[in-house]
Amino acid sequence: MALHIISNPSALSQCNGLIADTDSVLFRDCDSDSIHPEDWQKLLKIGAKLYWLDKSPPPKRYSETQFTVVNFSGFVKLCTEHDNSISWN
């Protein structure tokens, strides 16, 4: 069970094939308009849990039922709940 930390939405094309349904994906410091709809749909299809760090405006084009907004304490908690974390820039 891994936490994938996405700092650059273009990195999704590199890591989409490595994300499992038991993993979580946290978007931090991302421009939500930069997330390609195809990449977002792949994440939903995989079934990984999606999180958005509250420092960045959450994506408006996607339903808020598809992701959870977390603050910094929630980010730290996610890191401790997962076996490892992988940062993608």
Biopython code that builds the backbone (N, CA, C, O; Angstrom):
import numpy as np
from Bio.PDB.StructureBuilder import StructureBuilder

atoms = [
    (1, "MET", "N", (0.847, -1.170, 0.000)),
    (1, "MET", "CA", (0.000, 0.000, 0.000)),
    (1, "MET", "C", (0.893, 1.233, 0.000)),
    (1, "MET", "O", (1.596, 1.500, 0.974)),
    (2, "ALA", "N", (0.860, 1.986, -1.102)),
    (2, "ALA", "CA", (1.748, 3.137, -1.266)),
    (2, "ALA", "C", (0.945, 4.425, -1.374)),
    (2, "ALA", "O", (-0.207, 4.430, -1.806)),
    (3, "LEU", "N", (1.578, 5.503, -0.973)),
    (3, "LEU", "CA", (1.029, 6.838, -1.163)),
    (3, "LEU", "C", (1.824, 7.502, -2.278)),
    (3, "LEU", "O", (3.023, 7.736, -2.131)),
    (4, "HIS", "N", (1.175, 7.803, -3.378)),
    (4, "HIS", "CA", (1.802, 8.482, -4.505)),
    (4, "HIS", "C", (1.525, 9.971, -4.346)),
    (4, "HIS", "O", (0.369, 10.392, -4.324)),
    (5, "ILE", "N", (2.579, 10.763, -4.236)),
    (5, "ILE", "CA", (2.445, 12.207, -4.034)),
    (5, "ILE", "C", (2.754, 12.887, -5.366)),
    (5, "ILE", "O", (3.884, 12.842, -5.853)),
    (6, "ILE", "N", (1.743, 13.509, -5.939)),
    (6, "ILE", "CA", (1.861, 14.126, -7.258)),
    (6, "ILE", "C", (2.033, 15.632, -7.094)),
    (6, "ILE", "O", (1.147, 16.311, -6.574)),
    (7, "SER", "N", (3.171, 16.148, -7.538)),
    (7, "SER", "CA", (3.420, 17.593, -7.489)),
    (7, "SER", "C", (3.280, 18.233, -8.864)),
    (7, "SER", "O", (3.197, 19.456, -8.985)),
    (8, "ASN", "N", (3.255, 17.407, -9.888)),
    (8, "ASN", "CA", (3.145, 17.898, -11.252)),
    (8, "ASN", "C", (2.209, 16.957, -12.016)),
    (8, "ASN", "O", (2.555, 15.795, -12.230)),
    (9, "PRO", "N", (1.039, 17.433, -12.428)),
    (9, "PRO", "CA", (0.083, 16.552, -13.101)),
    (9, "PRO", "C", (0.636, 15.818, -14.317)),
    (9, "PRO", "O", (0.140, 14.743, -14.655)),
    (10, "SER", "N", (1.643, 16.366, -14.978)),
    (10, "SER", "CA", (2.194, 15.665, -16.142)),
    (10, "SER", "C", (2.880, 14.363, -15.724)),
    (10, "SER", "O", (3.103, 13.490, -16.563)),
    (11, "ALA", "N", (3.216, 14.222, -14.442)),
    (11, "ALA", "CA", (3.833, 12.992, -13.942)),
    (11, "ALA", "C", (2.851, 11.832, -13.901)),
    (11, "ALA", "O", (3.263, 10.678, -13.789)),
    (12, "LEU", "N", (1.559, 12.123, -13.991)),
    (12, "LEU", "CA", (0.564, 11.047, -13.968)),
    (12, "LEU", "C", (0.767, 10.044, -15.090)),
    (12, "LEU", "O", (0.531, 8.849, -14.906)),
    (13, "SER", "N", (1.197, 10.514, -16.237)),
    (13, "SER", "CA", (1.417, 9.591, -17.356)),
    (13, "SER", "C", (2.542, 8.608, -17.048)),
    (13, "SER", "O", (2.550, 7.496, -17.577)),
    (14, "GLN", "N", (3.493, 9.002, -16.199)),
    (14, "GLN", "CA", (4.605, 8.128, -15.819)),
    (14, "GLN", "C", (4.196, 7.106, -14.766)),
    (14, "GLN", "O", (4.681, 5.975, -14.776)),
    (15, "CYS", "N", (3.302, 7.500, -13.857)),
    (15, "CYS", "CA", (3.026, 6.619, -12.709)),
    (15, "CYS", "C", (1.696, 5.891, -12.785)),
    (15, "CYS", "O", (1.451, 5.002, -11.970)),
    (16, "ASN", "N", (0.830, 6.230, -13.725)),
    (16, "ASN", "CA", (-0.490, 5.586, -13.779)),
    (16, "ASN", "C", (-0.410, 4.065, -13.819)),
    (16, "ASN", "O", (-1.230, 3.397, -13.189)),
    (17, "GLY", "N", (0.530, 3.514, -14.524)),
    (17, "GLY", "CA", (0.660, 2.062, -14.614)),
    (17, "GLY", "C", (1.217, 1.422, -13.356)),
    (17, "GLY", "O", (1.214, 0.197, -13.237)),
    (18, "LEU", "N", (1.697, 2.226, -12.413)),
    (18, "LEU", "CA", (2.295, 1.715, -11.185)),
    (18, "LEU", "C", (1.382, 1.855, -9.966)),
    (18, "LEU", "O", (1.728, 1.411, -8.872)),
    (19, "ILE", "N", (0.235, 2.464, -10.159)),
    (19, "ILE", "CA", (-0.695, 2.689, -9.051)),
    (19, "ILE", "C", (-1.661, 1.519, -8.971)),
    (19, "ILE", "O", (-2.280, 1.134, -9.963)),
    (20, "ALA", "N", (-1.780, 0.960, -7.769)),
    (20, "ALA", "CA", (-2.670, -0.185, -7.539)),
    (20, "ALA", "C", (-3.948, 0.276, -6.841)),
    (20, "ALA", "O", (-4.015, 1.387, -6.315)),
    (21, "ASP", "N", (-4.948, -0.582, -6.843)),
    (21, "ASP", "CA", (-6.222, -0.221, -6.219)),
    (21, "ASP", "C", (-6.107, -0.062, -4.700)),
    (21, "ASP", "O", (-6.980, 0.540, -4.075)),
    (22, "THR", "N", (-5.055, -0.588, -4.113)),
    (22, "THR", "CA", (-4.846, -0.441, -2.667)),
    (22, "THR", "C", (-4.041, 0.814, -2.328)),
    (22, "THR", "O", (-3.851, 1.133, -1.155)),
    (23, "ASP", "N", (-3.573, 1.517, -3.343)),
    (23, "ASP", "CA", (-2.762, 2.718, -3.151)),
    (23, "ASP", "C", (-3.637, 3.953, -2.986)),
    (23, "ASP", "O", (-4.847, 3.924, -3.207)),
    (24, "SER", "N", (-2.984, 5.031, -2.591)),
    (24, "SER", "CA", (-3.625, 6.345, -2.514)),
    (24, "SER", "C", (-2.794, 7.327, -3.326)),
    (24, "SER", "O", (-1.585, 7.157, -3.486)),
    (25, "VAL", "N", (-3.461, 8.354, -3.833)),
    (25, "VAL", "CA", (-2.791, 9.393, -4.614)),
    (25, "VAL", "C", (-3.126, 10.734, -3.975)),
    (25, "VAL", "O", (-4.294, 11.073, -3.789)),
    (26, "LEU", "N", (-2.089, 11.487, -3.643)),
    (26, "LEU", "CA", (-2.262, 12.816, -3.069)),
    (26, "LEU", "C", (-1.721, 13.850, -4.044)),
    (26, "LEU", "O", (-0.566, 13.770, -4.462)),
    (27, "PHE", "N", (-2.546, 14.810, -4.404)),
    (27, "PHE", "CA", (-2.114, 15.912, -5.255)),
    (27, "PHE", "C", (-1.717, 17.069, -4.349)),
    (27, "PHE", "O", (-2.506, 17.530, -3.524)),
    (28, "ARG", "N", (-0.473, 17.533, -4.518)),
    (28, "ARG", "CA", (-0.015, 18.674, -3.709)),
    (28, "ARG", "C", (0.610, 19.712, -4.620)),
    (28, "ARG", "O", (1.382, 19.395, -5.525)),
    (29, "ASP", "N", (0.254, 20.962, -4.356)),
    (29, "ASP", "CA", (0.778, 22.086, -5.142)),
    (29, "ASP", "C", (0.522, 21.913, -6.638)),
    (29, "ASP", "O", (1.359, 22.287, -7.459)),
    (30, "CYS", "N", (-0.622, 21.351, -6.989)),
    (30, "CYS", "CA", (-0.953, 21.113, -8.396)),
    (30, "CYS", "C", (-1.956, 22.138, -8.896)),
    (30, "CYS", "O", (-2.827, 22.594, -8.155)),
    (31, "ASP", "N", (-1.820, 22.485, -10.148)),
    (31, "ASP", "CA", (-2.821, 23.280, -10.834)),
    (31, "ASP", "C", (-3.871, 22.290, -11.330)),
    (31, "ASP", "O", (-3.610, 21.487, -12.226)),
    (32, "SER", "N", (-5.044, 22.359, -10.744)),
    (32, "SER", "CA", (-6.065, 21.357, -11.062)),
    (32, "SER", "C", (-6.469, 21.370, -12.532)),
    (32, "SER", "O", (-6.891, 20.343, -13.063)),
    (33, "ASP", "N", (-6.347, 22.513, -13.193)),
    (33, "ASP", "CA", (-6.692, 22.576, -14.614)),
    (33, "ASP", "C", (-5.684, 21.831, -15.481)),
    (33, "ASP", "O", (-5.946, 21.571, -16.655)),
    (34, "SER", "N", (-4.525, 21.485, -14.903)),
    (34, "SER", "CA", (-3.487, 20.786, -15.657)),
    (34, "SER", "C", (-3.684, 19.272, -15.676)),
    (34, "SER", "O", (-2.999, 18.564, -16.414)),
    (35, "ILE", "N", (-4.610, 18.781, -14.874)),
    (35, "ILE", "CA", (-4.840, 17.332, -14.830)),
    (35, "ILE", "C", (-5.689, 16.938, -16.030)),
    (35, "ILE", "O", (-6.839, 17.356, -16.168)),
    (36, "HIS", "N", (-5.102, 16.135, -16.878)),
    (36, "HIS", "CA", (-5.792, 15.694, -18.084)),
    (36, "HIS", "C", (-6.959, 14.780, -17.699)),
    (36, "HIS", "O", (-6.775, 13.858, -16.904)),
    (37, "PRO", "N", (-8.150, 15.018, -18.245)),
    (37, "PRO", "CA", (-9.309, 14.186, -17.907)),
    (37, "PRO", "C", (-9.072, 12.688, -18.106)),
    (37, "PRO", "O", (-9.599, 11.872, -17.350)),
    (38, "GLU", "N", (-8.285, 12.327, -19.115)),
    (38, "GLU", "CA", (-7.983, 10.915, -19.368)),
    (38, "GLU", "C", (-7.203, 10.307, -18.195)),
    (38, "GLU", "O", (-7.474, 9.180, -17.780)),
    (39, "ASP", "N", (-6.228, 11.066, -17.664)),
    (39, "ASP", "CA", (-5.451, 10.577, -16.525)),
    (39, "ASP", "C", (-6.330, 10.452, -15.288)),
    (39, "ASP", "O", (-6.196, 9.492, -14.529)),
    (40, "TRP", "N", (-7.226, 11.407, -15.078)),
    (40, "TRP", "CA", (-8.137, 11.363, -13.932)),
    (40, "TRP", "C", (-9.035, 10.128, -14.026)),
    (40, "TRP", "O", (-9.247, 9.432, -13.033)),
    (41, "GLN", "N", (-9.557, 9.864, -15.213)),
    (41, "GLN", "CA", (-10.426, 8.702, -15.410)),
    (41, "GLN", "C", (-9.678, 7.396, -15.160)),
    (41, "GLN", "O", (-10.248, 6.451, -14.615)),
    (42, "LYS", "N", (-8.413, 7.336, -15.552)),
    (42, "LYS", "CA", (-7.608, 6.135, -15.283)),
    (42, "LYS", "C", (-7.489, 5.897, -13.780)),
    (42, "LYS", "O", (-7.606, 4.764, -13.314)),
    (43, "LEU", "N", (-7.258, 6.964, -13.030)),
    (43, "LEU", "CA", (-7.155, 6.830, -11.571)),
    (43, "LEU", "C", (-8.467, 6.324, -10.978)),
    (43, "LEU", "O", (-8.462, 5.464, -10.097)),
    (44, "LEU", "N", (-9.577, 6.851, -11.454)),
    (44, "LEU", "CA", (-10.879, 6.401, -10.955)),
    (44, "LEU", "C", (-11.118, 4.936, -11.300)),
    (44, "LEU", "O", (-11.665, 4.181, -10.496)),
    (45, "LYS", "N", (-10.710, 4.545, -12.489)),
    (45, "LYS", "CA", (-10.894, 3.160, -12.930)),
    (45, "LYS", "C", (-10.064, 2.191, -12.080)),
    (45, "LYS", "O", (-10.513, 1.091, -11.757)),
    (46, "ILE", "N", (-8.848, 2.619, -11.726)),
    (46, "ILE", "CA", (-7.978, 1.787, -10.880)),
    (46, "ILE", "C", (-8.617, 1.572, -9.514)),
    (46, "ILE", "O", (-8.528, 0.484, -8.945)),
    (47, "GLY", "N", (-9.258, 2.609, -8.994)),
    (47, "GLY", "CA", (-9.906, 2.502, -7.693)),
    (47, "GLY", "C", (-9.055, 2.983, -6.532)),
    (47, "GLY", "O", (-9.411, 2.772, -5.372)),
    (48, "ALA", "N", (-7.936, 3.626, -6.831)),
    (48, "ALA", "CA", (-7.098, 4.178, -5.763)),
    (48, "ALA", "C", (-7.842, 5.329, -5.085)),
    (48, "ALA", "O", (-8.661, 6.002, -5.711)),
    (49, "LYS", "N", (-7.551, 5.547, -3.811)),
    (49, "LYS", "CA", (-8.143, 6.673, -3.095)),
    (49, "LYS", "C", (-7.414, 7.946, -3.508)),
    (49, "LYS", "O", (-6.187, 7.972, -3.592)),
    (50, "LEU", "N", (-8.184, 9.002, -3.765)),
    (50, "LEU", "CA", (-7.617, 10.257, -4.242)),
    (50, "LEU", "C", (-7.763, 11.339, -3.172)),
    (50, "LEU", "O", (-8.819, 11.494, -2.559)),
    (51, "TYR", "N", (-6.674, 12.083, -2.965)),
    (51, "TYR", "CA", (-6.649, 13.158, -1.965)),
    (51, "TYR", "C", (-6.104, 14.426, -2.609)),
    (51, "TYR", "O", (-5.339, 14.381, -3.572)),
    (52, "TRP", "N", (-6.522, 15.558, -2.047)),
    (52, "TRP", "CA", (-6.074, 16.867, -2.536)),
    (52, "TRP", "C", (-5.635, 17.676, -1.331)),
    (52, "TRP", "O", (-6.420, 17.891, -0.408)),
    (53, "LEU", "N", (-4.370, 18.134, -1.331)),
    (53, "LEU", "CA", (-3.869, 18.961, -0.239)),
    (53, "LEU", "C", (-4.517, 20.331, -0.329)),
    (53, "LEU", "O", (-4.543, 20.939, -1.399)),
    (54, "ASP", "N", (-5.038, 20.820, 0.787)),
    (54, "ASP", "CA", (-5.862, 22.026, 0.764)),
    (54, "ASP", "C", (-5.118, 23.324, 0.463)),
    (54, "ASP", "O", (-5.748, 24.376, 0.361)),
    (55, "LYS", "N", (-3.791, 23.275, 0.318)),
    (55, "LYS", "CA", (-3.036, 24.471, -0.066)),
    (55, "LYS", "C", (-3.361, 24.912, -1.488)),
    (55, "LYS", "O", (-3.246, 26.091, -1.822)),
    (56, "SER", "N", (-3.762, 23.973, -2.311)),
    (56, "SER", "CA", (-4.075, 24.249, -3.715)),
    (56, "SER", "C", (-5.586, 24.226, -3.896)),
    (56, "SER", "O", (-6.273, 23.455, -3.227)),
    (57, "PRO", "N", (-6.115, 25.060, -4.789)),
    (57, "PRO", "CA", (-7.558, 24.984, -5.040)),
    (57, "PRO", "C", (-7.919, 23.614, -5.608)),
    (57, "PRO", "O", (-7.258, 23.140, -6.533)),
    (58, "PRO", "N", (-8.954, 22.971, -5.072)),
    (58, "PRO", "CA", (-9.345, 21.645, -5.577)),
    (58, "PRO", "C", (-9.877, 21.727, -7.005)),
    (58, "PRO", "O", (-10.342, 22.778, -7.445)),
    (59, "PRO", "N", (-9.806, 20.624, -7.713)),
    (59, "PRO", "CA", (-10.265, 20.621, -9.104)),
    (59, "PRO", "C", (-11.767, 20.853, -9.198)),
    (59, "PRO", "O", (-12.554, 20.130, -8.588)),
    (60, "LYS", "N", (-12.154, 21.853, -9.956)),
    (60, "LYS", "CA", (-13.575, 22.180, -10.100)),
    (60, "LYS", "C", (-14.261, 21.322, -11.153)),
    (60, "LYS", "O", (-15.474, 21.120, -11.096)),
    (61, "ARG", "N", (-13.500, 20.821, -12.105)),
    (61, "ARG", "CA", (-14.126, 20.055, -13.183)),
    (61, "ARG", "C", (-14.450, 18.618, -12.778)),
    (61, "ARG", "O", (-15.114, 17.899, -13.525)),
    (62, "TYR", "N", (-13.984, 18.195, -11.597)),
    (62, "TYR", "CA", (-14.250, 16.839, -11.123)),
    (62, "TYR", "C", (-15.123, 16.887, -9.881)),
    (62, "TYR", "O", (-15.051, 17.834, -9.098)),
    (63, "SER", "N", (-15.936, 15.876, -9.706)),
    (63, "SER", "CA", (-16.853, 15.809, -8.581)),
    (63, "SER", "C", (-16.095, 15.693, -7.260)),
    (63, "SER", "O", (-15.132, 14.934, -7.150)),
    (64, "GLU", "N", (-16.540, 16.453, -6.261)),
    (64, "GLU", "CA", (-15.898, 16.392, -4.949)),
    (64, "GLU", "C", (-16.130, 15.052, -4.257)),
    (64, "GLU", "O", (-15.512, 14.778, -3.228)),
    (65, "THR", "N", (-16.999, 14.224, -4.797)),
    (65, "THR", "CA", (-17.180, 12.885, -4.239)),
    (65, "THR", "C", (-16.068, 11.945, -4.692)),
    (65, "THR", "O", (-15.948, 10.832, -4.179)),
    (66, "GLN", "N", (-15.248, 12.389, -5.658)),
    (66, "GLN", "CA", (-14.182, 11.546, -6.200)),
    (66, "GLN", "C", (-12.870, 11.689, -5.441)),
    (66, "GLN", "O", (-11.962, 10.881, -5.637)),
    (67, "PHE", "N", (-12.747, 12.690, -4.583)),
    (67, "PHE", "CA", (-11.502, 12.911, -3.845)),
    (67, "PHE", "C", (-11.813, 13.510, -2.483)),
    (67, "PHE", "O", (-12.907, 14.023, -2.246)),
    (68, "THR", "N", (-10.834, 13.435, -1.594)),
    (68, "THR", "CA", (-10.952, 13.994, -0.257)),
    (68, "THR", "C", (-9.928, 15.104, -0.098)),
    (68, "THR", "O", (-8.752, 14.916, -0.409)),
    (69, "VAL", "N", (-10.367, 16.257, 0.383)),
    (69, "VAL", "CA", (-9.445, 17.362, 0.656)),
    (69, "VAL", "C", (-8.869, 17.162, 2.057)),
    (69, "VAL", "O", (-9.610, 16.940, 3.015)),
    (70, "VAL", "N", (-7.533, 17.243, 2.169)),
    (70, "VAL", "CA", (-6.869, 17.087, 3.465)),
    (70, "VAL", "C", (-5.992, 18.305, 3.743)),
    (70, "VAL", "O", (-5.499, 18.961, 2.825)),
    (71, "ASN", "N", (-5.809, 18.589, 5.033)),
    (71, "ASN", "CA", (-4.882, 19.645, 5.425)),
    (71, "ASN", "C", (-3.516, 19.015, 5.666)),
    (71, "ASN", "O", (-3.328, 17.825, 5.411)),
    (72, "PHE", "N", (-2.560, 19.803, 6.156)),
    (72, "PHE", "CA", (-1.206, 19.274, 6.329)),
    (72, "PHE", "C", (-1.171, 18.130, 7.346)),
    (72, "PHE", "O", (-0.429, 17.164, 7.163)),
    (73, "SER", "N", (-1.959, 18.230, 8.406)),
    (73, "SER", "CA", (-2.015, 17.136, 9.389)),
    (73, "SER", "C", (-2.538, 15.859, 8.748)),
    (73, "SER", "O", (-2.063, 14.764, 9.049)),
    (74, "GLY", "N", (-3.529, 16.006, 7.853)),
    (74, "GLY", "CA", (-4.050, 14.851, 7.129)),
    (74, "GLY", "C", (-3.015, 14.255, 6.196)),
    (74, "GLY", "O", (-2.955, 13.038, 6.017)),
    (75, "PHE", "N", (-2.202, 15.114, 5.602)),
    (75, "PHE", "CA", (-1.108, 14.661, 4.738)),
    (75, "PHE", "C", (-0.117, 13.825, 5.538)),
    (75, "PHE", "O", (0.296, 12.754, 5.092)),
    (76, "VAL", "N", (0.264, 14.307, 6.713)),
    (76, "VAL", "CA", (1.198, 13.567, 7.574)),
    (76, "VAL", "C", (0.579, 12.233, 7.985)),
    (76, "VAL", "O", (1.260, 11.207, 8.001)),
    (77, "LYS", "N", (-0.696, 12.249, 8.311)),
    (77, "LYS", "CA", (-1.381, 11.013, 8.703)),
    (77, "LYS", "C", (-1.373, 9.998, 7.556)),
    (77, "LYS", "O", (-1.144, 8.809, 7.777)),
    (78, "LEU", "N", (-1.621, 10.468, 6.340)),
    (78, "LEU", "CA", (-1.578, 9.572, 5.174)),
    (78, "LEU", "C", (-0.196, 8.935, 5.032)),
    (78, "LEU", "O", (-0.079, 7.746, 4.735)),
    (79, "CYS", "N", (0.843, 9.735, 5.247)),
    (79, "CYS", "CA", (2.218, 9.212, 5.145)),
    (79, "CYS", "C", (2.462, 8.106, 6.164)),
    (79, "CYS", "O", (3.141, 7.124, 5.865)),
    (80, "THR", "N", (1.916, 8.260, 7.356)),
    (80, "THR", "CA", (2.145, 7.246, 8.400)),
    (80, "THR", "C", (1.271, 6.008, 8.195)),
    (80, "THR", "O", (1.615, 4.927, 8.674)),
    (81, "GLU", "N", (0.159, 6.149, 7.498)),
    (81, "GLU", "CA", (-0.749, 5.022, 7.277)),
    (81, "GLU", "C", (-0.320, 4.114, 6.125)),
    (81, "GLU", "O", (-0.802, 2.986, 6.016)),
    (82, "HIS", "N", (0.566, 4.586, 5.281)),
    (82, "HIS", "CA", (0.991, 3.809, 4.118)),
    (82, "HIS", "C", (2.384, 3.197, 4.343)),
    (82, "HIS", "O", (3.208, 3.746, 5.074)),
    (83, "ASP", "N", (2.619, 2.066, 3.709)),
    (83, "ASP", "CA", (3.897, 1.373, 3.836)),
    (83, "ASP", "C", (5.057, 2.215, 3.313)),
    (83, "ASP", "O", (6.151, 2.204, 3.877)),
    (84, "ASN", "N", (4.803, 2.939, 2.235)),
    (84, "ASN", "CA", (5.832, 3.829, 1.679)),
    (84, "ASN", "C", (5.162, 4.948, 0.905)),
    (84, "ASN", "O", (3.969, 4.896, 0.609)),
    (85, "SER", "N", (5.956, 5.961, 0.582)),
    (85, "SER", "CA", (5.449, 7.061, -0.220)),
    (85, "SER", "C", (6.414, 7.311, -1.378)),
    (85, "SER", "O", (7.629, 7.149, -1.258)),
    (86, "ILE", "N", (5.827, 7.709, -2.493)),
    (86, "ILE", "CA", (6.601, 7.949, -3.705)),
    (86, "ILE", "C", (6.217, 9.327, -4.226)),
    (86, "ILE", "O", (5.040, 9.604, -4.461)),
    (87, "SER", "N", (7.214, 10.191, -4.404)),
    (87, "SER", "CA", (6.954, 11.534, -4.924)),
    (87, "SER", "C", (7.192, 11.554, -6.431)),
    (87, "SER", "O", (8.189, 11.035, -6.933)),
    (88, "TRP", "N", (6.246, 12.166, -7.131)),
    (88, "TRP", "CA", (6.321, 12.298, -8.586)),
    (88, "TRP", "C", (6.282, 13.784, -8.931)),
    (88, "TRP", "O", (5.345, 14.490, -8.558)),
    (89, "ASN", "N", (7.321, 14.258, -9.655)),
    (89, "ASN", "CA", (7.375, 15.678, -10.024)),
    (89, "ASN", "C", (7.285, 15.818, -11.517)),
    (89, "ASN", "O", (7.313, 16.934, -12.036)),
]
sb = StructureBuilder()
sb.init_structure("model")
sb.init_model(0)
sb.init_chain("A")
sb.init_seg("    ")
for serial, (resi, resn, name, xyz) in enumerate(atoms, 1):
    if name == "N":
        sb.init_residue(resn, " ", resi, " ")
    sb.init_atom(name, np.array(xyz, "f"), 0.0, 1.0, " ", f" {name:<3s}", serial, name[0])
structure = sb.get_structure()
